[in-house]
Amino acid sequence: MDKLRESRLVSADNLRQILEKIEDAKTNVEVLEAFEIGTRTLREANKNLSVDKVEKTMDDLADVIADQKEVEDAISAGNESIVSSELGNDEDELLDQLKALEIEVEKDRKIEEEADAEFILSQLPSVPTTEPSNEQNLPSTPLKAKTAVSSISRDEENKLSDGLEKMAV
């Protein structure tokens, strides 16, 4: 019985392999037919094409594009001529006017800077012309600040320092 079952299993496996080969053959036939159809279609499409015809068409297209560019350039040159004559100025005169305006703007900027500097100087306190008297019992040498213990915090010290710098400006 085991031999019979084994024989039938082998036969079933052989039949599956044959069916797979039949399917593969059908697929190969379909692929070949698709290649044949593609070949015929390309052959038909290329009947009206040739390398000479394509090259001639591309040359003609390049000529037409060059002609169009020449027309555009002529129109552009004409427009520039019209604009130039309407303004009554040539390019050199316009450049001279631009340079004069730039010089004027630079002069105005310098005048503004000088006025700003004069205003700032007018806001500063005057410099003492005499030496301070020692009537206020000031020490002859400056005192050294205590770094280990201070009654002023770092933030307060920084604020005071910033304020002094602003006043000095």
C-alpha positions in Angstrom: 0.0 0.0 0.0 2.8 2.4 0.8 4.4 1.7 -2.6 1.1 2.5 -4.3 0.6 5.7 -2.4 4.2 6.7 -3.1 3.7 6.0 -6.8 0.6 8.1 -6.9 2.3 11.0 -5.1 5.1 10.8 -7.7 2.6 10.8 -10.5 0.7 13.8 -9.0 4.0 15.7 -8.7 4.9 14.9 -12.3 1.4 16.1 -13.4 1.9 19.4 -11.5 5.2 19.9 -13.2 3.7 19.3 -16.6 0.9 21.8 -15.9 3.5 24.4 -14.9 5.4 23.8 -18.1 2.2 24.1 -20.1 1.5 27.4 -18.4 5.1 28.6 -19.0 4.7 27.6 -22.7 1.4 29.6 -23.0 3.2 32.6 -21.4 6.1 32.3 -23.8 3.7 32.2 -26.8 1.9 35.4 -25.5 5.2 37.2 -25.1 6.3 36.1 -28.6 3.0 37.3 -30.1 3.5 40.7 -28.2 7.0 41.0 -29.7 5.6 40.3 -33.2 2.8 42.9 -32.8 5.3 45.4 -31.5 7.7 44.8 -34.4 4.9 45.2 -37.0 3.6 48.3 -35.4 7.1 49.9 -35.3 7.8 48.9 -38.9 4.5 50.6 -39.9 5.2 53.7 -37.9 8.7 54.0 -39.3 7.5 53.8 -43.0 7.0 57.5 -43.0 10.2 58.3 -41.1 13.8 58.4 -42.2 17.0 59.8 -40.8 17.2 62.3 -43.7 13.6 63.4 -43.1 14.1 63.9 -39.3 17.4 65.8 -39.9 15.7 68.1 -42.5 12.8 68.8 -40.1 15.2 69.6 -37.3 17.2 72.0 -39.5 14.1 73.7 -40.7 13.0 74.1 -37.1 16.3 75.6 -36.1 16.1 78.1 -39.0 12.6 79.2 -38.0 13.6 79.7 -34.4 16.6 81.8 -35.6 14.3 83.9 -37.8 12.0 84.4 -34.8 14.9 85.6 -32.6 16.0 88.1 -35.2 12.5 89.5 -35.3 12.4 89.7 -31.5 15.8 91.4 -31.5 14.7 94.0 -34.1 11.5 94.8 -32.1 13.5 95.1 -28.9 16.0 97.5 -30.5 13.2 99.5 -31.9 11.6 99.8 -28.5 14.8 100.9 -26.9 15.3 103.6 -29.6 11.7 104.9 -29.1 12.1 105.0 -25.3 15.5 106.8 -25.7 14.2 109.4 -28.1 11.1 110.0 -25.9 13.2 110.7 -22.9 15.5 113.0 -24.9 18.5 111.6 -22.9 21.2 109.3 -24.0 22.7 106.7 -21.7 25.8 108.8 -20.8 23.7 111.7 -19.7 21.5 109.4 -17.5 24.7 107.9 -15.9 25.9 111.4 -15.1 22.6 112.3 -13.5 22.8 109.1 -11.4 26.4 109.9 -10.2 25.3 113.4 -9.3 22.4 112.0 -7.2 24.7 109.5 -5.5 27.1 112.4 -4.5 24.2 114.4 -3.2 22.9 111.5 -1.1 26.5 111.0 0.3 26.8 114.7 1.2 23.4 114.6 3.0 24.4 111.5 4.9 27.7 113.1 6.1 25.8 116.3 7.2 23.3 114.1 9.2 26.2 112.2 10.9 27.9 115.5 11.9 24.6 116.8 13.3 24.1 113.6 15.2 27.6 113.8 16.6 27.2 117.5 17.6 23.9 116.7 19.4 25.5 113.8 21.3 28.4 116.1 22.3 26.0 118.8 23.5 24.3 116.3 25.8 27.5 115.3 27.6 28.5 117.0 30.9 31.3 119.6 30.7 34.8 118.5 31.7 35.9 120.0 35.1 38.7 122.6 34.7 39.8 122.6 38.3 41.1 119.8 40.5 38.6 118.6 43.1 39.3 119.9 46.6 39.8 117.4 49.4 37.1 119.1 51.5 34.8 116.2 51.1 37.3 114.0 53.0 38.0 111.8 49.9 40.7 109.2 50.3 43.9 110.0 48.4 44.0 106.5 46.9 41.0 104.6 45.6 39.6 101.9 47.8 39.8 98.4 46.6 36.4 96.7 46.2 35.7 93.7 48.4 35.1 90.7 46.2 34.4 88.0 48.8 31.5 89.8 50.5 29.6 92.6 48.9 26.4 94.4 49.9 25.6 94.8 46.2 24.6 91.8 44.1 26.2 91.0 40.8 23.0 92.0 38.9 22.9 95.4 40.7 26.6 95.9 40.0 26.1 95.1 36.3 23.2 97.5 36.1 25.2 100.3 37.8 28.1 99.6 35.4 25.8 99.8 32.4 24.3 103.0 33.6 27.7 104.6 34.1 28.7 103.6 30.6 25.6 105.1 29.1 26.2 108.3 31.0 29.7 108.5 29.7 28.5 108.3 26.1 
